[in-house]
């Protein structure tokens, strides 16, 4: 490292003499006998005409690709570099120096898909520092391990960059070693060995991006360079040279996308509140609430609680640096989305969950308060236990996150099974079925279906189609049960024996009886479908008893529990 610093100081002194001359007299000067840092590659390229020598501010985030110059890594020192190419993100912070034409540069280069070994580290982050010679549009960087001096300037910029912070939600961050995970695992990874035995050197050329990539008054730049790794002991290279290509990105675009996403989540949450209110009105009776599956509502409540925690975490992370012009706005946007999700699951879904639980235990309504409180505590402990357990499972199995999402989006299945087992009649409102199906698909379709989402998650059309087909099939089955009966798709031979409320009475057929519900006379001499007989031999009008059973599944006369109609 001392050798590199000495060479860098000598290079700066030489530049101080050169750049004080007239601009039209500036020319790249190099000694071919002592070339290094990929000079032959850099100066051998055709120089792009840059017009007047005005300093370009190259501070920003650059996103692009990397690949080996020799197609594969031909070095045997670090055979873990098996992948041939991948994605890269470059963060640069520049500051002017006392030397005219030279800017000091700090930053970091993040390489994705580098390793393929037992270390389970597929990404590498390298801190760099160097100089940007703006009259020649040349960038020279060396690796900075952070042992000498601090990197406060770079860390402040990275923490205040919304594009970098929003990347924590992408699958690349979860599965390809995020910044903190890379730093915490450096000592156990090949990166630590590489920093001890290699001198990382980058030589790049800066050019202005094409006009088609520009928008507004902001300038966009392109970095094209070569990264070499001469060994400390001068024993060859640590790995084959890498070609870097990256273009600056518009942070404002990602900021606008993130804000639009939070607006979409807020609107979806508001629709879900309206749908829940409609469903609670549809099943506002004890009998109606008992038909709804408590597992189905609990599963949706857990999903909304996860989304609430996720958006709240996003708001906290983007608010780490209050000097950022975007941090406060992003925090407010994500906090609003998290608040609406909190309202959905904590106020409406948990209240509905409690109503269903109370409706399923009518026989225990006369028990003491201590028994009810004990059972209620057990219900809440199970809910929050599953909630915390799910977080641990997703953390350990984050590589299979898409399969976990498919399991979570099977929330209609418990209701389908409950309808078949109980032979329930219309437990869910059709608007609730269709509305929840569509609104629940909004977030995953954006994350995994939008090719330009702000989370930088790779779109998967096949997975999105599979998710829509899976949850759409569940909703179709529920609608069939609603309009054609809960057991319409089950073969008759497999159905259990069902009580017949329209059975014929063999005694007192010429005698009239009164319906205790409407207090009108029941004429037994008329058609059998006009009256219904309970298992306890009580007679009622068909319409009267059906409306009664929508409220209570008890006999109006003797309070005996009634079987499903």
Secondary structure, 3 states (H helix, E strand, C coil): CHHHHHHHHHHHHHHHHHCCCCHHHCCCCCCHHHCCCCHHHHHHCCCCCCCCCCCCCCCEEEEEEEEECCCCCCCCCCCCCCCCEEEEEEEEEEEECCCCCEEEEEEEEEEECCCCCCCCCCEEEEEEEEEEECCCCEEEEEECCCCCCCCHHHHHHHHCCHHHHHHHHCHHHHHCCCHHHHHHCHHHCHHHHHHHHEEEEEEEEEEECCHHHCCCCCCCEEEEEEEEEEECCCCCECCCCEEEEEEECCHHHHHHHHHHHHHHHHHHHHHHHHHHHHHHHHCCCHHHHHCCCHHHHHHHHHHHHHHHHHHHHHHHHHCCCCCCCCHHHHHHHHHHHHHHHHHHHHHHHHHHHHHHHHHCCHHHCCCCHHHHHHHHHHHHHHHHHHHHHHHHHHHHCHHHHHHHHHHHCCCCHHHHHHHHHHCCCCCCCHHHHHHHHHHHHHHHHHHHHCCCCCCCCCCCHHHHHHHHHHHHHHHHHHHHHHHHCCCCCCCHHHCCCCCCCCCCCCCCCCCCEECCCCCCEECCCCCHHHEEECCCCCEEEHHHHHHHHCCCCECCCCCCECCCC
